[in-house]
Amino acid sequence: MADVKLIPLEDHVLVEPIEEETVTKWGIVLPDTAKDKPQKGKVIAVGKGKILDNGQRAPMDVEVGDIVYFTKYAPDELEVVIDGERKKLLVIRHSSILAKESK
């Protein structure tokens, strides 16, 4: 795959998942196969916003660098090469983002 620059369209947000290591109270580290999909990630690109019926764009509440929380089954996964590194990224609709961490 060649290096690409991804620009989300309309109200889509491109997110890099933040994988948190899951450890039980007994100290057992759970493998990736036993964990749910990540529900937290860092925003790396934001679309311009959904076009409303009046022709204007709805404002986006997130920006690049924000840490966001999203619904479990909301994201679509992409596998791309960015700066020579293969990454799995998530594409999420703005409306599926539940919250962001305050700065």
Phi, psi and omega per residue, in radians:
M1 nan 2.416 3.102
A2 -1.471 2.726 3.068
D3 -1.104 2.425 -3.133
V4 -2.345 2.765 2.993
K5 -1.987 2.061 -3.090
L6 -1.672 2.319 3.084
I7 -2.151 1.945 -3.138
P8 -1.148 2.543 3.131
L9 -1.660 2.638 3.092
E10 0.782 -2.055 -3.032
D11 -1.744 0.496 3.101
H12 -1.615 2.624 3.134
V13 -2.240 2.332 3.109
L14 -1.684 2.166 -3.011
V15 -2.224 2.392 2.999
E16 -1.653 2.054 -3.079
P17 -1.110 2.521 3.045
I18 -1.831 1.934 -3.126
E19 -1.558 2.091 3.109
E20 -1.779 2.292 3.134
E21 -1.187 2.252 -3.123
T22 -1.737 2.122 3.137
V23 -2.148 2.267 3.105
T24 -1.254 2.952 -3.142
K25 -1.158 -0.222 3.095
W26 -1.654 0.037 3.095
G27 1.563 0.180 3.127
I28 -1.487 2.207 3.109
V29 -1.497 2.140 -3.140
L30 -1.405 2.372 3.102
P31 -1.252 2.855 -3.138
D32 -0.962 -0.600 -3.093
T33 -1.195 -0.338 -3.123
A34 -1.665 -0.096 -3.086
K35 -1.721 2.714 3.014
D36 -1.284 2.918 3.058
K37 -1.040 2.627 3.107
P38 -1.105 2.477 3.121
Q39 -2.065 0.285 -3.101
K40 -2.452 2.485 3.122
G41 -2.855 2.986 3.136
K42 -1.847 2.247 -3.129
V43 -1.263 2.220 3.116
I44 -1.997 -0.235 3.057
A45 -2.825 2.579 -3.092
V46 -2.310 2.377 3.060
G47 -1.237 3.056 -3.090
K48 -1.385 -0.237 -3.130
G49 1.982 2.679 -3.127
K50 -1.211 2.446 3.085
I51 -1.430 2.146 -3.116
L52 -1.452 2.958 3.138
D53 -1.001 -0.530 -3.130
N54 -1.469 0.065 3.092
G55 1.592 -0.199 3.118
Q56 -1.493 2.866 3.119
R57 -1.709 2.421 3.053
A58 -1.269 2.386 3.132
P59 -1.200 2.588 3.096
M60 -1.673 2.388 -3.103
D61 -1.568 -0.040 -3.121
V62 -2.134 2.768 3.101
E63 -2.452 2.902 -3.136
V64 -0.965 2.312 3.130
G65 1.753 -0.324 3.125
D66 -1.144 2.560 2.979
I67 -1.714 2.129 -3.052
V68 -2.106 2.742 3.064
Y69 -2.047 2.401 -3.031
F70 -2.460 2.862 -3.115
T71 -1.130 2.636 -2.991
K72 -1.001 -0.759 -3.047
Y73 -1.857 0.251 -3.096
A74 -1.242 -0.717 -2.973
P75 -1.345 2.618 2.892
D76 -1.809 2.432 -3.103
E77 -1.627 2.480 3.031
L78 -2.199 2.542 3.010
E79 -2.081 2.042 -3.065
V80 -2.354 2.902 3.042
V81 -1.898 2.096 3.125
I82 -2.190 2.194 -3.101
D83 0.907 0.716 3.092
G84 1.345 0.052 -3.101
E85 -2.021 2.269 3.110
R86 -1.337 2.221 -3.109
K87 -2.323 2.600 2.967
K88 -1.723 2.152 3.135
L89 -2.099 2.825 3.131
L90 -2.033 2.439 3.029
V91 -1.933 2.141 -3.034
I92 -2.260 2.426 3.013
R93 -1.247 2.511 3.140
H94 -0.904 -0.699 -3.099
S95 -1.209 -0.260 3.117
S96 -1.567 -0.091 3.086
I97 -1.454 2.170 -3.051
L98 -1.557 -0.621 -3.075
A99 -2.851 2.876 3.011
K100 -2.360 2.682 3.116
E101 -1.324 2.448 3.114
S102 -1.386 2.622 -3.092
K103 -1.625 nan nan
